[in-house]
Amino acid sequence: MKPRPDHQLYIGVLRSMSAEERLRKALELSALTRELLMAGLRRRYPDLPEPELHEVYLRRLRKSWDRRE
């Protein structure tokens, strides 16, 4: 396992947050992840029409939810 020198600091920060703050942060990170996925798809498929790009996006999301695919 790779060393994680700041892990204890990270855990301390999480423990100091309220449940609401932790949930808000989780939702922010989730939104950022979706934005990065879409930006990457736009870069990879620059000529794909938006509806088709959205279908690729949804397929990728479903694949990340269900590792059996």
Backbone as a ProteinNet text record, in pm:
[ID]
protein_1_A
[PRIMARY]
MKPRPDHQLYIGVLRSMSAEERLRKALELSALTRELLMAGLRRRYPDLPEPELHEVYLRRLRKSWDRRE
[TERTIARY]
84	0	88.3	47	121.1	110.6	219.8	214.5	116.8	45.6	-51.1	-21.9	76.7	119.3	12.3	-82.3	-184.5	-315.6	-316.8	-441.7	-502	-420.6	-472.8	-528.2	-462.6	-512.8	-649.6	-661.3	-786.7	-897.6	-867.2	-965.9	-1007.3	-912	-943.7	-1036.4	-1011.1	-1097.7	-1237.8	-1247.8	-1381.2	-1454.7	-1384.6	-1448	-1491.1	-1425.4	-1463.1	-1583.1	-1621.6	-1734.4	-1865.1	-1970.5	-2102.8	-2147.8	-2251.2	-2305.6	-2349.5	-2409.1	-2454.4	-2334.8	-2227.2	-2108.1	-2045.5	-2041.3	-1985.3	-2070.1	-2201.9	-2291.6	-2273.5	-2267.3	-2248.3	-2118	-2010.9	-1881.5	-1889.5	-1958.1	-1972.9	-2048.8	-2152.5	-2229.7	-2146.2	-2065.6	-1977.1	-1876.9	-1818.6	-1720.7	-1786.4	-1908.9	-1982.8	-2010.4	-2052.7	-2079.4	-1951.2	-1842.1	-1714.4	-1672.6	-1692	-1658.2	-1739.3	-1868.9	-1953.6	-1909.9	-1873.9	-1827	-1697.5	-1606	-1479.7	-1502.5	-1594.7	-1628.3	-1680.2	-1773.3	-1830.2	-1723.8	-1637.3	-1530.9	-1437	-1405.1	-1319.7	-1384.9	-1514.7	-1586.4	-1592.7	-1613.7	-1616.6	-1481.4	-1374.4	-1240.9	-1215.1	-1263.2	-1240.2	-1326.7	-1449.6	-1543.7	-1589.7	-1500.6	-1536.7	-1645.8	-1663.8	-1762	-1894.1	-1906.2	-2028.4	-2138.4	-2256.1	-2368.2	-2402.6	-2453.5	-2482.2	-2570.7	-2678.9	-2761.8	-2684	-2599.9	-2520.6	-2413.4	-2354.8	-2255.4	-2319.1	-2441.6	-2512.6	-2537.9	-2567.4	-2586.1	-2456.7	-2344	-2214.1	-2190.7	-2220.3	-2206.2	-2288.7	-2414.8	-2501.6	-2451.7	-2402.3	-2347.2	-2227.7	-2140.6	-2023.1	-2064.3	-2164.5	-2211.8	-2268	-2351	-2408.2	-2299.4	-2197.6	-2086.8	-2014	-2001.4	-1933.3	-2018.1	-2149.8	-2237.1	-2242	-2233.3	-2246	-2120	-2030.4	-1900.5	-1910.9	-2029.6	-2042.9	-2038.9	-2064.3	-2065.6	-1925.6
-118.7	0	124.8	220.9	346.1	428.1	490.1	573.3	689.2	717.9	828.4	916.4	1004	1083	1175.6	1217.7	1312.3	1244.9	1112.8	1040.8	1075.1	1078.2	1109	1250.9	1343.2	1480.5	1482.5	1409	1399.7	1343.2	1235.1	1174.7	1275	1350	1451.2	1558.3	1601.1	1702.3	1646.5	1522.8	1462.7	1451.9	1412.9	1397.6	1531.2	1637.1	1769.1	1828.5	1767.9	1819.1	1760.2	1838.5	1786.5	1688.9	1613.6	1520.6	1596.7	1712.4	1794.2	1838.7	1879.6	1923.2	1806.9	1688.5	1571.7	1534.6	1539.8	1509.8	1612.1	1739.9	1845.8	1823.6	1788.7	1764.8	1644	1538.7	1419.8	1454.1	1534.1	1574	1662.4	1751.3	1835.8	1750.2	1652.2	1564.9	1480.8	1437.4	1360.9	1446.8	1570	1661.1	1689.9	1711.3	1736.5	1616.8	1497.4	1376.5	1366.8	1395.6	1391.3	1497.6	1616.5	1722.7	1682	1621.2	1576.8	1466.1	1374.8	1269.4	1331	1424.9	1486.2	1564.9	1635.5	1710.7	1615.6	1503.1	1405.1	1345.5	1319.1	1265	1367.4	1494.3	1598	1608.7	1593.2	1598.8	1475.6	1360.7	1236.7	1228.6	1280.6	1275.6	1417	1500.8	1641.9	1663.6	1570	1588.6	1517.9	1452.9	1380	1478.1	1466.1	1554.9	1536.4	1640.4	1641.1	1524.7	1492.6	1379.3	1246.8	1224.4	1101.4	1103.6	1219.7	1233.7	1204.3	1251.4	1225.3	1075.1	1004.3	859	789	832.3	775.7	802.3	922.8	962.4	870.4	849.2	763.6	619.5	569	432.7	420.9	521.5	519.9	524.7	606.5	611.4	476.5	416.4	285.7	181.6	188.5	93.9	111.5	235	257.9	210.8	206.9	160.9	9.7	-56.3	-201.3	-258.2	-305.6	-355.3	-486.1	-544.8	-670.4	-647.6	-527.2	-498.8	-496.8
0	0	0	-77.1	-89.1	40.2	83.2	204.8	189.3	295.1	295.5	415.5	400.7	516.6	573.1	491.7	538	575	576	600.3	736.9	839.8	973.5	979.4	910.7	903.3	834.5	724.1	650.2	738.3	810.3	899.7	1008.1	1061	1161.3	1107.3	984.6	922	905	856.4	839.3	972	1076.3	1207.4	1265.8	1226.2	1278.9	1205.9	1094	1015.9	1068.4	1053.8	1089.1	979.9	1008.3	909.5	784	804.9	692.1	606.7	670.6	597	519.2	582	512.3	392	407.9	296.3	184.7	220.9	121.3	44.1	116.3	51.6	-40.9	2	-82.3	-210.7	-198.3	-317	-409.9	-352.6	-434	-510.5	-442.3	-507.9	-617	-592.6	-692.5	-816.5	-795.7	-907.7	-985.4	-914.2	-980.1	-1064.7	-1012.5	-1086.8	-1215.1	-1207	-1327.1	-1428.3	-1381	-1470.6	-1539.8	-1465.1	-1524.8	-1626.8	-1597.3	-1693.3	-1822.5	-1812.3	-1933.1	-2009.7	-1940	-2007.3	-2081.2	-2018.7	-2083.5	-2206.4	-2197.6	-2314.1	-2427	-2392.6	-2496.8	-2566.5	-2491	-2549.9	-2637.1	-2591.8	-2666.1	-2791.3	-2784.2	-2896.3	-2931.8	-2984.4	-3007.2	-3111.9	-3203.6	-3310.8	-3284.1	-3170.8	-3138.9	-3099.5	-3161.5	-3123.2	-2975.2	-2915.4	-2771.4	-2726.4	-2798.6	-2751.8	-2749.3	-2849.6	-2852.3	-2743.7	-2720.8	-2615.2	-2479.7	-2461.6	-2337	-2318.5	-2427.1	-2419.5	-2378.3	-2433.1	-2394.2	-2245.7	-2202.9	-2062.1	-1971.5	-2008	-1926.9	-1924.2	-2037.4	-2040.8	-1947.4	-1949.9	-1861.4	-1714.3	-1683.6	-1545.1	-1501.4	-1587.3	-1553.3	-1534	-1618.4	-1606.9	-1474	-1427	-1299.8	-1181.6	-1198.8	-1091.1	-1083.7	-1199.9	-1206	-1268.2	-1187.2	-1233.4	-1311.7	-1322.2	-1396.8	-1546.5	-1595.1	-1739.5	-1794.6
[MASK]
+++++++++++++++++++++++++++++++++++++++++++++++++++++++++++++++++++++

